[in-house]
Amino acid sequence: GYASLENVNIDKNSFTLSTWVYIKDEEQVFTFFSAKDQETGSSMVLNVRNGKLRFNITIDGNSMYNTLNLPVDYVNGWMPLIVIVDREAQEIRMCYDFDKVHSFAIPDALKRS
């Protein structure tokens, strides 16, 4: 299934993606959030692929790819995933399993006022 949200505006607004996931096969790709604005072409994807938590965001043709290596024993169990896009701080924060938060600066090409 899926949920649809209107007026999220990933180009300008801060937002948080948070979910609990059950992963049972490290070779599979699990996509948890995916969105594309048909008018602007802006998009984002949160997935797990080959032992990495990946968050990709594209605005006006400019992209940012953030990747975190997951622990070796991440398969076969439940795990919380959190991604925060903080426009005020101009950073993206990612964490899994409520562990250490990893921060990435938003590149100038993706910054919006």
Number of C-alpha atoms within 10 A of each C-alpha: 2 6 5 6 7 6 7 13 13 20 19 16 14 17 15 13 13 16 13 13 14 13 16 12 15 17 11 12 14 17 14 16 15 14 16 15 16 8 6 12 12 19 19 18 16 22 17 23 18 14 20 17 20 19 21 15 21 19 21 12 12 12 15 16 12 17 18 15 13 17 11 8 9 18 16 11 11 13 15 14 21 17 21 16 22 17 19 12 10 17 17 21 16 26 19 22 15 11 10 9 13 14 15 15 14 17 12 9 13 18 15 14 8
